[in-house]
């Protein structure tokens, strides 16, 4: 029997919220594969950092898993062919942000078996930490919990920082999403293998996998998989949003507080999503690249909700047609309802950072009228980082963006949406904060450019 690091009781944090989970539609559904669409759109920027650089040409034939774009630098990852087929063109394509971004258009061959024909076995135990870090970059794996930050960069902590503990985020606290749940339940051995890879690369002494207690089957599967690995433990945490946020999970599992403006490495920790580690555990020993991921497609706007294994680059419209999108569907969100952005077009592709697709019908649409702040402090009581969202919101309305950052810790906000969720006036606080951060970044960029000139 596996004994968790902190005993068998569930752990949690103060504040936050507990919205309706809405996971019952898909939590018990096994992962199913989506059919390959007639055309795949593979954006060269599916991650934080520099875009990948194409290494293929139009009309070139490729096999499934073959590299089609190299990393554009250290903070970048390569792209691999999601299917055997032919490169149709390399051209701009619509992105979730609403702009156009360069992408590789690939037409899969309808008659191909779509076996993964690229790769070769390698012995992880004989690889040095630096070799492992390079191998992780070569897989193209990024944070699959939504952030899409290149995983290999996390394996190279800042100078002078030592990582002694790896934290694995299996909380999946966003409503509706069950992607990570099914990965833990169906691929626990791959998660453990991935954890061992990052432990070796970082020189970490232990790993703690935090899983919310509303996923007992996933916890049981992981506890069976960790038997024989004394340095890896499974810890139940209470189902509460946003339990899976990096800083909060570190505090809950390690009792360490990441300083304002700091990184997990500042307190000797590194945090990875379970799906990220599952992909590493599967792909790296085979010298293969990331070409697909599990996506939860659900909500009242689809008739066939499920957890789907989708080829990266699958057009959103195609995916929703396979899930039987309803005629009265009115809005589509990529990710969960608390943090996910709404999409204005169904022509965008599914990318590495897409955890779920949530579809609402017209009758589910809530009133959007915004009322003045009544200073009830509900947002203050809900903020997991003890910020003052009310004051930040009032400053945002006055466009005092720099003051928000300098005096009220705007940068610490990770946009979990708790403040907007509890606000009785329906003030879109998170949207205000995102705008403020964007304006501050643009101003800083112009200032830096001026100094450089």
Long-range contacts (C-beta under 8 A, 24 or more apart in sequence): 1-223, 2-223, 2-226, 2-227, 2-233, 2-234, 3-233, 4-208, 4-233, 4-234, 4-235, 4-236, 5-206, 5-208, 5-233, 5-235, 5-253, 6-235, 6-253, 8-236, 9-236, 10-213, 10-236, 10-237, 10-238, 11-235, 11-236, 11-237, 11-238, 11-252, 11-253, 12-237, 12-238, 12-240, 12-243, 12-252, 13-240, 13-243, 13-248, 13-251, 13-252, 13-384, 14-384, 15-381, 15-382, 15-383, 15-384, 15-386, 15-418, 16-240, 16-241, 16-242, 16-243, 16-248, 16-382, 16-384, 16-418, 17-240, 17-241, 17-382, 17-418, 17-421, 17-422, 18-239, 18-240, 18-241, 19-175, 19-241, 19-337, 19-338, 19-421, 20-175, 21-175, 21-176, 21-214, 21-239, 22-175, 22-176, 22-298, 23-175, 23-176, 23-177, 23-178, 23-181, 23-214, 25-176, 25-298, 25-305, 26-176, 26-178, 26-296, 26-298, 26-305, 26-306, 26-307, 27-178, 27-181, 27-215, 29-178, 29-182, 29-305, 29-306, 29-307, 30-182, 30-186, 30-307, 31-182, 31-183, 31-186, 31-294, 31-307, 31-308, 31-309, 32-306, 32-307, 32-308, 32-309, 33-308, 33-309, 34-308, 34-309, 34-310, 34-311, 34-314, 34-319, 34-322, 35-322, 36-83, 36-108, 36-114, 36-311, 36-314, 37-108, 37-311, 37-314, 37-315, 37-318, 38-107, 38-108, 39-88, 39-105, 39-106, 39-107, 39-315, 40-82, 40-83, 40-85, 40-105, 40-106, 40-107, 40-108, 40-311, 40-312, 40-313, 40-314, 40-315, 40-349, 41-93, 41-103, 41-104, 41-105, 41-106, 41-313, 41-315, 41-349, 42-68, 42-69, 42-79, 42-81, 42-82, 42-103, 42-104, 42-105, 42-106, 42-312, 42-313, 42-349, 43-93, 43-95, 43-101, 43-102, 43-103, 43-313, 43-349, 43-351, 44-69, 44-79, 44-101, 44-102, 44-103, 44-104, 45-95, 45-101, 45-102, 46-79, 46-142, 46-148, 46-312, 46-351, 46-352, 46-353, 47-76, 47-77, 47-142, 47-148, 47-149, 47-150, 47-352, 47-353, 48-75, 48-142, 48-147, 48-148, 48-149, 48-150, 49-73, 49-75, 49-76, 49-77, 49-149, 49-150, 49-153, 50-75, 50-76, 51-76, 51-101, 51-102, 52-76, 52-77, 52-78, 52-79, 54-90, 54-104, 56-87, 56-90, 56-104, 57-87, 57-90, 58-87, 58-88, 58-89, 58-90, 59-86, 59-87, 60-86, 60-87, 61-85, 61-86, 61-87, 62-86, 62-87, 62-106, 63-117, 63-118, 64-112, 64-114, 64-115, 64-116, 64-117, 64-118, 64-291, 65-116, 65-117, 65-118, 65-119, 65-288, 65-289, 65-291, 66-117, 66-118, 67-118, 67-289, 68-104, 68-106, 69-104, 71-137, 74-137, 74-153, 75-150, 75-153, 76-150, 77-137, 77-139, 77-140, 77-141, 77-142, 77-150, 77-152, 78-137, 78-138, 78-140, 78-289, 79-104, 79-140, 79-289, 80-118, 80-140, 80-288, 80-289, 80-290, 80-291, 81-106, 81-118, 81-291, 82-106, 82-291, 82-292, 82-311, 82-312, 82-313, 82-314, 83-108, 83-109, 83-112, 83-114, 83-291, 83-311, 84-108, 84-109, 84-112, 84-113, 84-114, 84-115, 84-117, 85-109, 85-112, 93-347, 93-348, 93-349, 94-345, 94-347, 94-348, 95-348, 96-334, 96-341, 96-343, 96-348, 96-351, 98-344, 103-313, 103-349, 106-313, 116-288, 116-291, 118-288, 118-289, 119-286, 119-287, 119-288, 120-286, 120-287, 121-285, 121-286, 121-287, 122-284, 122-285, 122-286, 122-287, 124-196, 124-197, 124-200, 124-284, 124-285, 127-200, 129-155, 129-200, 129-201, 129-202, 129-203, 132-197, 132-200, 132-201, 132-284, 133-201, 135-284, 135-287, 136-197, 136-201, 136-280, 136-284, 138-287, 138-289, 139-279, 139-280, 139-283, 139-284, 139-288, 139-289, 139-290, 140-289, 140-290, 140-352, 141-276, 141-279, 141-280, 141-283, 141-290, 142-276, 142-290, 142-352, 142-353, 143-272, 143-273, 143-276, 143-353, 144-273, 144-275, 144-276, 144-279, 144-293, 144-352, 144-353, 144-355, 145-169, 145-180, 145-244, 145-273, 145-275, 145-276, 145-355, 146-335, 146-339, 146-340, 146-353, 146-354, 146-355, 147-353, 148-351, 148-352, 148-353, 151-198, 151-272, 151-276, 151-280, 154-198, 154-270, 154-271, 154-272, 155-198, 155-201, 155-202, 155-270, 157-202, 157-265, 157-270, 158-263, 158-265, 161-265, 161-266, 161-268, 162-203, 162-268, 163-202, 163-203, 163-204, 163-265, 163-268, 163-269, 163-270, 164-204, 164-205, 164-206, 164-268, 164-269, 165-204, 165-205, 165-206, 165-207, 165-208, 165-254, 165-268, 165-269, 165-270, 166-195, 166-198, 166-199, 166-202, 166-204, 166-206, 166-207, 166-208, 166-269, 166-270, 166-271, 166-272, 167-207, 167-208, 167-210, 167-246, 167-249, 167-250, 167-253, 167-254, 167-264, 167-269, 167-270, 167-271, 167-272, 168-195, 168-207, 168-208, 168-209, 168-210, 168-271, 168-272, 168-273, 168-274, 168-277, 169-210, 169-244, 169-246, 169-249, 169-271, 169-272, 169-273, 169-274, 170-209, 170-210, 170-211, 170-212, 170-215, 170-218, 170-222, 170-274, 171-210, 171-211, 171-212, 171-237, 171-243, 171-244, 171-249, 172-212, 172-215, 172-244, 173-212, 173-239, 173-240, 173-241, 173-242, 173-243, 173-244, 174-241, 174-335, 174-336, 174-337, 174-338, 174-339, 174-340, 174-355, 174-356, 175-241, 175-336, 175-337, 175-338, 176-296, 176-298, 176-299, 176-336, 176-337, 176-356, 176-358, 177-296, 177-298, 177-335, 177-336, 177-355, 177-356, 178-296, 178-298, 178-307, 179-275, 179-294, 179-295, 179-296, 179-307, 179-355, 179-356, 180-273, 180-274, 180-275, 180-355, 181-215, 181-218, 182-294, 182-307, 183-274, 183-275, 183-278, 183-294, 184-211, 184-215, 184-218, 184-219, 184-221, 184-222, 184-274, 185-215, 185-217, 185-218, 185-221, 186-221, 187-278, 187-282, 188-218, 188-221, 188-222, 188-224, 188-225, 189-225, 189-281, 190-277, 190-278, 190-279, 190-281, 190-282, 191-222, 191-225, 191-274, 191-277, 191-278, 191-281, 192-222, 192-225, 192-226, 192-229, 192-232, 192-281, 193-277, 193-280, 193-281, 193-282, 193-285, 194-272, 194-276, 194-277, 194-278, 194-279, 194-280, 194-281, 194-282, 194-284, 195-232, 195-272, 195-277, 195-281, 196-229, 196-232, 196-281, 197-277, 197-280, 197-281, 197-284, 198-270, 198-272, 198-277, 198-280, 199-231, 202-270, 204-270, 205-231, 206-231, 206-232, 206-233, 207-231, 207-232, 207-233, 208-233, 208-234, 208-235, 208-253, 208-254, 209-233, 209-234, 209-235, 209-274, 210-235, 210-237, 210-243, 210-244, 210-249, 210-252, 210-253, 211-235, 211-236, 211-237, 212-236, 212-237, 212-238, 212-239, 212-240, 212-243, 213-237, 213-238, 213-239, 214-239, 241-338, 241-416, 241-418, 242-338, 242-384, 242-414, 242-416, 242-418, 245-384, 245-414, 245-416, 246-271, 246-414, 247-385, 247-414, 248-384, 260-409, 260-412, 261-411, 261-412, 275-355, 290-352, 293-350, 293-352, 293-354, 295-319, 295-350, 295-354, 295-355, 295-356, 295-357, 296-355, 296-356, 296-357, 297-323, 297-356, 297-357, 297-359, 298-356, 298-357, 298-358, 298-359, 299-357, 299-358, 299-359, 299-360, 300-326, 300-359, 300-360, 300-361, 300-364, 301-325, 301-326, 301-328, 301-329, 301-330, 301-331, 301-332, 301-359, 301-360, 301-361, 301-364, 302-326, 302-329, 302-359, 310-350, 312-349, 312-350, 312-351, 312-352, 313-349, 313-350, 313-351, 314-349, 314-350, 315-346, 315-347, 315-348, 315-349, 315-350, 316-343, 316-346, 316-347, 316-348, 316-349, 316-350, 316-357, 317-346, 317-347, 319-350, 319-357, 320-346, 320-357, 320-359, 323-357, 323-359, 325-359, 326-359, 326-361, 328-361, 328-362, 328-363, 329-359, 329-360, 329-361, 329-362, 330-360, 330-361, 330-362, 330-364, 330-365, 331-359, 331-360, 331-365, 332-357, 332-358, 332-359, 332-360, 333-357, 333-358, 333-359, 333-360, 334-358, 338-416, 338-417, 338-418, 338-421, 339-415, 339-416, 339-417, 367-426, 368-426, 369-426, 370-425, 370-426, 370-427, 370-428, 371-424, 371-425, 371-426, 371-427, 372-425, 373-425, 373-427, 374-424, 374-425, 376-424, 378-422, 378-423, 378-424, 379-418, 379-419, 379-420, 379-422, 379-423, 379-429, 381-422, 382-418, 382-419, 382-421, 382-422, 383-418, 383-419, 384-416, 384-418, 385-409, 385-412, 385-413, 385-414, 387-412, 387-413, 389-413, 389-419, 389-429, 389-433, 392-429, 392-432, 392-433, 392-436, 393-419, 393-427, 393-429, 393-432, 396-432, 396-433, 396-435, 396-436, 397-432, 401-436, 401-439, 401-440, 401-443, 402-440, 402-443, 404-433, 404-436, 405-436, 405-437, 405-440, 410-436, 410-437, 410-440, 411-437
